[in-house]
Amino acid sequence: MKKAILAFVFVAVFAAPCYAQSIGEKTGVNSVLGIAPKTEDFIKDAAMSDMREIETAKIAQQKGNADEKKFAEMVLADHTKTSTKLKSIVPDNLKAAIPAALDDASQKKIAKLKDAKAEHFAAEYDPMQVSAHKDAVALFERYANGGDNPQLKEWAGKTLPTLKHHLEMAQALDKNRK
């Protein structure tokens, strides 16, 4: 019985990451330690972030206040641009890392925004944008500093100022809401 358990643990810890996002990236350990994500993880997370930001911006354009609508317009334009660029520079052998659809966690966040009443929208959207852009800045910084694909590494570095600007604006939205 012990051998079966050990075999399962071995497969779960060492083989599973070959087929999915690495454990360090999934758990946030890499981010805490400042370790660059594997290229496949970076592509997946960057693409997922763009898709999620595009969808939340569309909702904010409908439900948000004037400041949120202005922010959403900028986010929609910038993340559409970065999404297009990412797809164009991903090497052919890594195209499969680009997700075709939003993951469950992203879908739940979007559903929460769609279900939010107008008077509660800012309380959901503003902190969500701060968190999302903090995560994106950390991801792009780690890859720009230590990624192993030179073209993606350069792109991550060039994209960082835009993400940092979004973070500053999201923080201002959240601060003004309180």
C-alpha positions as CSV (number, residue, x, y, z in Angstrom):
1,M,0.0,0.0,0.0
2,K,2.8,2.4,0.9
3,K,4.4,1.8,-2.6
4,A,1.1,2.7,-4.3
5,I,0.8,5.9,-2.3
6,L,4.4,6.8,-3.0
7,A,3.9,6.1,-6.7
8,F,0.9,8.4,-6.7
9,V,2.7,11.2,-4.9
10,F,5.6,10.9,-7.4
11,V,3.3,11.1,-10.4
12,A,1.3,14.0,-8.9
13,V,4.4,16.0,-7.9
14,F,6.8,15.3,-10.7
15,A,4.9,14.1,-13.8
16,A,1.7,16.1,-13.6
17,P,3.5,19.5,-14.0
18,C,4.7,18.2,-17.4
19,Y,1.1,18.3,-18.6
20,A,-0.2,21.3,-16.7
21,Q,1.0,24.5,-15.2
22,S,3.9,24.0,-12.8
23,I,3.1,23.5,-9.2
24,G,5.2,26.5,-8.2
25,E,3.3,28.8,-10.5
26,K,-0.1,27.3,-9.5
27,T,0.5,27.7,-5.8
28,G,2.1,31.1,-6.0
29,V,5.4,29.8,-4.6
30,N,7.3,31.0,-7.6
31,S,5.9,34.5,-7.2
32,V,6.7,34.7,-3.5
33,L,10.3,33.5,-4.2
34,G,10.6,35.8,-7.3
35,I,11.3,32.8,-9.6
36,A,10.6,33.3,-13.3
37,P,7.8,31.1,-14.5
38,K,8.4,28.4,-17.1
39,T,7.7,29.8,-20.6
40,E,4.6,27.7,-21.0
41,D,3.2,29.0,-17.7
42,F,4.0,32.6,-18.6
43,I,2.2,32.3,-21.9
44,K,-0.8,30.6,-20.3
45,D,-1.0,33.1,-17.4
46,A,-0.4,36.2,-19.6
47,A,-3.1,35.1,-22.1
48,M,-5.5,34.2,-19.3
49,S,-4.9,37.6,-17.7
50,D,-5.6,39.4,-21.0
51,M,-8.8,37.5,-21.7
52,R,-10.1,38.1,-18.2
53,E,-9.2,41.8,-18.3
54,I,-10.9,42.2,-21.7
55,E,-14.1,40.6,-20.4
56,T,-14.2,42.5,-17.1
57,A,-13.6,45.8,-19.1
58,K,-16.6,45.1,-21.3
59,I,-18.7,44.6,-18.2
60,A,-17.3,47.8,-16.6
61,Q,-18.2,49.8,-19.8
62,Q,-21.8,48.9,-19.2
63,K,-22.0,48.9,-15.4
64,G,-19.2,51.2,-14.1
65,N,-19.2,54.8,-13.1
66,A,-17.5,57.4,-15.4
67,D,-14.0,56.7,-14.0
68,E,-14.4,53.0,-14.3
69,K,-15.7,53.3,-17.8
70,K,-12.7,55.4,-18.8
71,F,-10.3,52.9,-17.1
72,A,-12.1,50.0,-18.8
73,E,-11.8,51.6,-22.2
74,M,-8.0,51.9,-21.7
75,V,-7.7,48.4,-20.3
76,L,-9.8,46.9,-23.2
77,A,-7.6,48.6,-25.8
78,D,-4.3,47.8,-24.1
79,H,-5.1,44.2,-23.3
80,T,-6.5,43.5,-26.8
81,K,-3.2,44.9,-28.2
82,T,-1.0,42.7,-25.8
83,S,-3.1,39.6,-26.5
84,T,-2.7,40.0,-30.2
85,K,1.1,40.6,-29.8
86,L,1.5,37.6,-27.5
87,K,-0.2,35.3,-30.0
88,S,2.1,36.6,-32.8
89,I,5.4,36.0,-30.9
90,V,4.7,32.7,-29.2
91,P,6.8,30.0,-30.9
92,D,4.9,27.4,-32.9
93,N,5.8,24.6,-30.5
94,L,4.3,26.6,-27.6
95,K,1.0,27.7,-29.3
96,A,-0.9,25.0,-27.3
97,A,0.0,26.9,-24.1
98,I,-2.4,29.7,-25.1
99,P,-5.8,28.9,-23.5
100,A,-8.8,28.7,-25.8
101,A,-11.2,29.8,-23.1
102,L,-11.3,31.3,-19.6
103,D,-10.6,29.1,-16.7
104,D,-13.2,28.4,-13.9
105,A,-11.7,31.0,-11.5
106,S,-11.9,33.7,-14.2
107,Q,-15.4,32.7,-15.2
108,K,-16.5,33.0,-11.6
109,K,-15.0,36.5,-11.3
110,I,-16.8,37.6,-14.4
111,A,-20.1,36.0,-13.3
112,K,-19.7,37.9,-10.0
113,L,-19.3,41.2,-11.9
114,K,-22.2,40.5,-14.2
115,D,-24.5,39.7,-11.2
116,A,-23.4,42.8,-9.2
117,K,-26.0,45.4,-8.8
118,A,-25.0,48.9,-10.0
119,E,-24.5,50.2,-6.5
120,H,-22.2,47.3,-5.6
121,F,-20.3,47.1,-8.9
122,A,-17.4,49.3,-7.8
123,A,-16.9,47.3,-4.6
124,E,-16.4,44.2,-6.7
125,Y,-14.6,45.6,-9.8
126,D,-12.1,48.1,-8.3
127,P,-10.3,45.7,-5.8
128,M,-10.5,43.0,-8.5
129,Q,-8.6,45.2,-10.9
130,V,-6.0,46.0,-8.2
131,S,-5.4,42.3,-7.5
132,A,-5.3,41.3,-11.2
133,H,-2.8,44.0,-12.1
134,K,-0.6,43.3,-9.1
135,D,-0.5,39.7,-10.2
136,A,0.2,40.7,-13.8
137,V,3.0,43.0,-12.8
138,A,4.6,40.3,-10.7
139,L,4.3,37.8,-13.5
140,F,5.7,40.0,-16.2
141,E,8.5,41.3,-13.9
142,R,9.6,37.7,-13.1
143,Y,9.6,36.7,-16.7
144,A,11.3,39.9,-17.9
145,N,14.1,39.3,-15.4
146,G,14.5,35.5,-15.8
147,G,12.5,34.1,-18.6
148,D,14.2,31.7,-21.0
149,N,12.7,32.9,-24.3
150,P,14.5,36.1,-25.4
151,Q,11.6,37.4,-27.6
152,L,9.0,36.8,-24.9
153,K,11.3,38.1,-22.2
154,E,11.8,41.4,-24.1
155,W,8.1,41.7,-24.7
156,A,7.4,41.2,-21.0
157,G,9.8,44.0,-20.2
158,K,8.2,46.3,-22.7
159,T,4.7,45.5,-21.5
160,L,5.5,46.2,-17.8
161,P,5.1,50.0,-17.9
162,T,1.6,49.6,-19.3
163,L,0.7,47.1,-16.6
164,K,2.2,49.3,-13.9
165,H,0.1,52.2,-15.2
166,H,-3.0,50.1,-15.1
167,L,-2.2,49.1,-11.5
168,E,-1.7,52.7,-10.4
169,M,-5.0,53.7,-12.0
170,A,-6.8,50.7,-10.5
171,Q,-5.4,51.6,-7.0
172,A,-6.7,55.2,-7.5
173,L,-10.2,53.9,-8.5
174,D,-10.2,51.6,-5.4
175,K,-9.0,54.4,-3.1
176,N,-11.6,56.9,-4.5
177,R,-14.3,54.4,-3.9
178,K,-13.7,54.2,-0.2
